[in-house]
């Protein structure tokens, strides 16, 4: 199927508006929270069957919108996010909704009694919880399909995948079914799908978005909650609400992140030029030629903003991380099934096999690997003394067929399951913040993205750099599919 037509509109429909634009309309009274909800629900009814982005709607969504509308009418809005709907990835607990995790073992379980902390913070800010978005089983794949709800498709071309594991979340935001979403990123699960759908995807530093009342942390502290939006300013708005420490999450009890001085001009907000190391490719790993060219253009744009962009190789080896990754996955599934024995009986056969393999890994070997991760984090921290930002592609491949777990060939070379994902996992291992930003599309109109990786804890600086990049892009760079259905 040919890539869908896209349009750039100055007079946008409600579903095309950014979070900040919606905030302005809701605050001014030119749009009500219930009218906004009705607009999105109508679009979900029309297009979700073709995309399979949402798997469940919040049964209280209309009540929440009505309550928000009353607060706005009475001048009691809780925050600039009051009345704005948000989609939640289906591995994050929402009070009153089942968290299926893409598995029959959990899909039939009881509804969550509590919101996970990021959801609770958004709700406290007045946001309306729209529903849950699709995930691969146990959120451990780089595309989105599971035995409960099936395949999720990319709004830019419904023959293709939006990636994973936050595939349902990015499909919802890219198609205008939701203005923003909360996802998780344990190895690139926000940044790569965002790159495949033309969105902003933030993976914060470990601990920056505190978590509590959630699923088991089978990916250690590698997996963090993050944000999916259409603009960097939208990501900043949500980040201001969900970020911050909580005593129930010790990882979040870090020194407070320094506030940057506000400026009117986004380009001037970064008062000094940043040293950016642009790593165009990792060794001899294949990279799609259109992605390489697109990210080259983005590097040139950052250079035009006055930053020092130097092309080079990573100043540290990823050999240990690459070797640890499959071990982590096997042990994670094995540990999950130890905690939930019934899940193993209901899980897909590949996870049963993986769990059995994980049980064969000795404790000394695993503990040695954990120590190796600590060493890797120290090495990366030391390397950042010579630069402020690392820049790479977000994914090595363009989107591939939706039912296929991974692309088997990239730039003419055969690759394995993580060939497309080589650029992102190390960022989770070291715990630094990563931000996907869109760059020029492919010749066929498919989105391409690149990631910026900042110093540990410097999430706001990273967002500010993204805002500056966004501010000098051509008008209309944020494009959404008008009719994301098969031709």
C-alpha positions in Angstrom: 0.0 0.0 0.0 1.3 3.5 -0.8 2.1 5.8 2.1 -0.9 7.8 3.1 -1.4 11.4 2.0 -0.5 14.1 4.6 -1.5 17.7 4.8 -0.3 20.8 6.5 -3.1 22.9 7.8 -3.1 26.3 9.4 -6.8 25.9 10.4 -6.4 22.7 12.3 -9.1 20.3 13.3 -9.4 19.6 17.1 -7.6 16.3 16.8 -4.6 18.0 15.1 -4.0 20.4 17.9 -1.0 20.1 20.2 -1.3 19.9 23.9 -0.3 23.6 24.3 -2.9 24.6 21.7 -5.6 22.6 23.4 -4.6 24.2 26.7 -5.0 27.7 25.3 -8.5 26.8 23.9 -9.7 25.1 27.0 -8.5 28.0 29.2 -10.1 30.6 27.0 -13.4 28.7 26.9 -13.4 28.4 23.1 -13.3 24.7 23.5 -14.8 22.6 26.3 -13.3 19.4 27.8 -16.4 17.4 26.7 -16.3 18.7 23.2 -12.6 17.8 23.0 -13.4 14.3 24.3 -16.2 13.8 21.8 -14.0 14.8 19.0 -11.3 12.3 19.9 -13.8 9.5 20.7 -15.3 10.0 17.2 -11.9 9.7 15.6 -11.1 6.6 17.7 -14.4 5.0 16.6 -13.5 5.8 12.9 -9.8 4.9 12.8 -8.8 2.7 15.7 -10.2 -0.5 14.0 -7.6 -0.1 11.3 -4.8 0.8 13.7 -5.5 -1.2 16.8 -3.8 1.5 18.9 -6.3 1.5 21.8 -7.2 -1.8 23.4 -9.4 -0.4 26.2 -11.2 2.9 26.9 -11.4 4.3 30.4 -15.0 3.6 31.6 -14.9 6.8 33.6 -13.5 9.0 30.8 -16.8 11.1 30.3 -17.2 11.7 34.1 -13.5 12.8 34.2 -14.1 15.2 31.3 -17.3 16.6 32.8 -15.6 17.2 36.1 -12.7 18.9 34.4 -15.0 21.1 32.4 -16.7 22.3 35.5 -13.4 23.2 37.1 -12.5 25.2 34.0 -15.8 27.0 33.9 -15.4 27.9 37.6 -11.8 29.1 37.1 -10.5 26.2 39.3 -8.3 24.5 36.7 -5.6 22.5 38.4 -2.9 23.2 35.8 -2.4 24.1 32.1 -3.1 20.4 31.4 -6.6 20.6 32.8 -9.1 18.8 30.6 -6.6 17.4 28.1 -6.9 13.6 27.4 -3.9 11.4 27.7 -3.4 7.8 26.5 -1.6 5.3 28.8 0.5 2.3 27.7 -1.0 -1.0 28.8 1.8 -1.9 31.1 1.1 1.1 33.4 -1.6 0.8 36.0 -4.7 3.0 35.7 -7.1 2.8 38.6 -10.3 0.9 37.6 -8.8 -0.6 34.5 -7.1 -4.0 33.8 -3.4 -3.9 32.9 -3.2 -6.8 30.4 0.5 -6.4 29.5 -0.4 -8.0 26.2 -0.8 -11.4 27.9 -3.8 -13.7 28.5 -2.3 -14.2 32.0 -3.1 -10.6 33.0 -5.9 -9.6 30.6 -8.4 -11.5 32.7 -7.2 -10.2 36.0 -8.7 -7.7 38.3 -8.7 -3.9 37.6 -5.9 -2.0 39.2 -6.7 -0.5 42.6 -4.3 2.4 42.2 -2.9 4.6 39.5 0.8 4.2 38.9 2.5 7.4 40.1 3.0 9.1 36.8 -0.7 8.6 36.0 -1.7 9.8 39.5 0.3 13.0 38.9 -1.3 13.6 35.5 -4.8 13.0 37.0 -4.0 15.4 39.8 -3.1 18.0 37.2 -6.6 17.7 35.7 -5.8 15.5 32.7 -8.4 13.1 31.5 -7.3 9.4 31.2 -8.5 8.3 27.8 -7.6 4.6 27.7 -4.9 2.0 27.4 -2.8 1.4 24.3 -1.5 -1.8 22.8 1.8 -3.5 23.6 3.7 -6.6 22.7 3.4 -9.4 25.2 5.3 -8.4 28.4 6.6 -5.3 26.4 9.7 -7.2 25.4 9.5 -6.9 21.6 10.5 -4.2 19.2 7.2 -4.4 17.3 3.6 -4.4 18.6 1.6 -7.7 18.5 0.2 -10.0 21.2 -2.0 -13.0 21.5 -4.8 -11.0 23.3 -5.3 -7.9 21.0 -3.3 -8.6 17.9 -1.2 -6.3 15.7 -0.9 -2.5 15.9 -0.3 -0.7 12.6 1.5 2.5 11.7 -0.8 5.4 10.8 1.7 6.6 8.1 1.3 3.3 6.3 -1.0 0.6 7.8 1.0 -2.2 6.1 3.9 -1.3 8.4 4.6 -1.5 12.1 4.9 1.6 14.4 7.6 -0.4 16.3 7.4 -1.3 19.9 7.0 -1.7 22.7 5.1 1.6 22.9 3.6 0.9 19.4 0.0 1.5 20.5 0.9 4.8 22.2 2.7 6.3 19.2 0.0 5.1 16.8 -2.6 6.8 18.9 -0.8 10.1 19.0 0.4 10.1 15.4 -3.1 9.4 14.1 -4.7 12.1 16.2 -6.6 9.7 18.5 -4.9 11.3 21.5 -2.8 14.5 21.8 -0.1 12.8 24.0 0.7 9.5 25.7 2.7 8.0 28.6 4.8 5.0 27.7 7.8 3.1 29.0 11.3 2.7 27.6 13.4 -0.2 28.6 15.7 -0.5 25.6 14.4 2.1 23.2 10.6 1.4 23.5 9.6 5.0 23.3 12.4 6.5 21.1 12.3 4.0 18.3 8.5 4.0 17.9 8.5 7.8 18.0 11.1 7.8 15.2 8.8 5.5 13.1 5.8 7.8 13.6 7.2 11.4 13.4 6.9 12.2 17.1 8.8 13.5 20.1 9.8 10.7 22.5 11.5 11.3 25.8 13.2 8.6 27.9 14.2 10.5 31.1 17.2 9.8 33.3 16.7 6.9 35.8 14.7 8.3 38.7 13.6 11.6 37.1 10.0 10.3 36.8 9.3 8.4 40.0 7.3 5.2 39.8 5.1 3.3 42.3 2.1 1.0 42.2 3.3 -0.5 39.0 4.1 -3.9 37.5 7.3 -5.9 38.5 10.5 -4.2 37.3 11.7 -7.2 35.3 14.1 -4.9 33.3 15.8 -3.6 36.5 16.1 0.2 36.5 16.7 0.1 32.7 12.9 0.7 32.1 11.6 4.1 32.9 8.3 5.9 32.3 8.5 8.5 29.5 6.5 10.8 27.3 5.2 10.8 23.7 4.0 14.1 22.2 3.9 16.0 18.9 6.0 18.9 20.0 8.9 19.4 22.4 6.9 22.1 24.2 4.2 19.5 24.9 6.8 17.2 26.3 8.0 20.0 28.6 4.5 20.6 29.8 3.9 17.0 30.7 7.4 16.6 32.1 6.8 19.6 34.5 4.0 17.5 36.0 5.3 14.0 36.1 8.9 14.6 36.9 10.2 14.8 40.5 11.1 12.7 43.5 8.9 10.5 45.6 10.0 8.7 48.8 8.5 5.5 47.6 10.9 5.3 44.7 14.5 5.6 46.0 15.9 6.0 42.5 14.0 9.3 42.3 15.6 10.8 45.5 18.4 12.6 43.5 19.6 16.1 43.8 17.0 18.5 42.3 17.5 19.1 38.6 18.7 22.7 38.1 16.2 25.1 36.5 17.4 26.8 33.4 17.0 30.5 33.1 13.9 31.3 31.0 14.2 33.2 27.8 11.7 34.4 25.2 13.5 32.9 22.2 14.0 29.1 22.3 17.3 29.4 20.4 18.6 31.7 23.1 17.5 29.6 26.0 20.8 27.6 25.7 23.1 30.4 26.7 26.3 28.5 25.6 27.1 26.3 22.6 26.9 22.7 23.4 29.5 20.1 22.4 27.7 17.4 20.4 29.3 14.2 19.4 27.5 12.9 16.3 27.9 9.1 16.0 26.6 8.5 12.5 26.7 4.7 12.7 28.0 2.0 15.1 31.0 0.3 13.6 30.1 -1.8 10.6 26.5 -2.4 11.7 24.2 -1.7 8.7 22.2 1.6 8.6 19.5 2.4 6.1 21.0 5.0 3.7 17.9 7.2 3.9 18.1 7.4 7.6 21.8 8.3 7.4 21.1 11.1 5.0 18.2 12.4 7.1 20.1 12.4 10.3 23.1 14.1 8.6 20.7 17.0 7.7 19.6 17.2 11.4 23.2 17.4 12.5 23.8 20.2 10.1 20.8 22.1 11.5 22.1 21.7 15.0 25.4 23.0 13.8 23.7 26.0 12.3 22.3 26.9 15.7 25.9 27.5 16.9 26.6 24.2 18.5 29.9 22.4 18.1 28.9 19.2 16.2 31.8 16.8 15.7 31.4 13.5 13.9 33.1 10.5 15.5 32.8 7.1 17.1 31.5 6.3 20.6 34.3 6.8 23.1 33.4 3.6 24.9 32.7 0.0 23.9 29.2 -1.5 23.8 30.4 -5.1 23.6 29.5 -5.7 27.3 26.0 -4.2 26.9 25.4 -6.1 23.7 26.3 -9.4 25.5 24.3 -8.6 28.6 21.1 -7.7 26.7 19.9 -11.2 25.8 20.9 -12.4 29.3 18.7 -9.7 30.9 15.7 -10.7 28.8 16.0 -14.4 29.6 16.4 -13.8 33.4 13.6 -11.2 33.3 11.1 -13.6 31.9 12.2 -16.4 34.1 11.9 -14.2 37.2 8.4 -13.0 36.0 7.2 -16.6 35.7 8.6 -17.5 39.2 6.4 -14.6 40.6 3.4 -15.5 38.4 3.5 -19.2 37.7 0.1 -19.1 35.9 1.6 -16.6 33.4 4.0 -19.2 32.1 1.2 -21.6 31.2 -0.7 -18.9 29.3 2.3 -17.2 27.7 3.4 -17.7 24.1 5.9 -20.5 23.6 8.8 -18.2 22.8 8.6 -16.8 26.3 8.4 -20.2 27.9 11.5 -21.2 26.0 13.2 -17.9 27.1 12.3 -18.4 30.7 13.7 -21.9 30.7 17.0 -20.5 29.3 17.0 -17.8 31.9 16.8 -20.4 34.7 20.0 -21.9 33.5 22.0 -18.7 34.1 23.9 -19.0 37.4 23.6 -16.4 40.1 27.4 -15.6 40.1 27.3 -15.0 36.3 24.3 -12.7 36.7 25.8 -10.8 39.6 29.0 -10.3 37.6 27.0 -8.9 34.8 25.2 -6.4 37.1 28.6 -5.3 38.4 29.6 -4.9 34.7 26.7 -2.5 34.2 27.9 -0.4 37.2 31.3 -0.2 35.6 29.7 0.8 32.2 27.8 3.6 33.9 31.0 5.0 35.4 32.8 4.8 32.0 30.0 6.7 30.2 29.9 9.4 32.9 33.7 9.9 32.6 33.3 10.1 28.8 30.9 12.9 29.0 33.6 15.2 30.4 34.6 15.7 26.8 31.1 16.6 25.4 27.6 17.5 26.4 25.4 15.5 24.1 25.7 12.4 22.0 23.7 12.3 18.8 22.8 9.1 16.8 20.0 7.7 14.6 17.1 6.4 16.7 16.7 3.3 14.6 18.8 1.6 11.9 15.8 0.7 9.8 12.6 2.2 8.4 9.3 0.7 9.5 8.8 -2.9 8.3 5.7 -5.1 7.8 3.4 -4.9 10.8 3.2 -8.7 11.5 7.0 -9.2 11.2 9.0 -9.1 14.5 11.9 -7.3 13.0 13.4 -6.4 9.6 15.7 -9.2 8.4 17.7 -7.1 6.0 19.0 -3.5 6.5 20.8 -1.8 3.7 21.3 -5.1 1.9 22.8 -6.9 4.9 21.1 -9.6 6.9 20.5 -8.7 10.5 19.2 -10.4 13.7 16.3 -9.4 16.0 18.1 -6.4 17.4 19.7 -5.2 14.2 17.3 -2.3 13.9 17.6 -1.5 17.6 21.3 -1.1 18.2 21.3 2.6 18.9 19.0 2.7 21.9 19.6 0.0 24.5 22.9 1.3 25.8 21.2 4.6 26.8 18.9 2.5 29.1 21.9 0.7 30.5 23.8 3.8 31.4 20.6 5.6 32.6 21.1 8.9 30.7 18.2 10.8 29.2 17.4 10.3 25.5 15.1 12.4 23.3 13.9 11.4 19.8 13.3 14.2 17.4 12.0 13.9 13.8 14.2 14.6 10.9 13.5 14.6 7.1 11.2 11.8 5.9 12.2 9.1 3.5 11.6 9.4 -0.2 8.3 7.4 0.3 7.2 9.7 3.1 8.0 7.6 6.1 9.1 9.3 9.3 12.7 9.2 10.4 14.1 10.3 13.7 17.3 10.8 15.6 18.1 10.8 19.3 20.0 13.1 21.5 21.5 11.7 24.7 22.4 14.1 27.5 24.4 13.9 30.7 22.8 12.0 33.5 20.1 14.1 35.2 20.3 16.9 32.6 16.8 16.2 31.2 15.7 19.8 31.0 18.8 20.8 29.1 18.0 18.0 26.6 14.5 19.2 26.2 15.7 22.8 25.7 18.0 21.7 23.0 15.2 19.9 21.3 13.0 23.0 21.6 15.7 25.1 19.9 16.0 22.5 17.1 12.2 22.4 16.7 12.0 26.2 16.5 14.1 26.5 13.4 12.4 23.7 11.4 10.3 24.6 8.4 6.7 25.5 9.0 4.4 22.5 9.2 7.1 20.0 10.1 4.7 18.2 12.5 2.5 16.2 10.2 -0.2 13.8 11.0 -2.0 11.3 8.8 -5.5 12.6 7.9 -7.0 9.2 7.0 -4.8 6.5 8.5 -6.7 3.6 7.0 -5.7 1.1 4.2 -6.3 2.4 0.7 
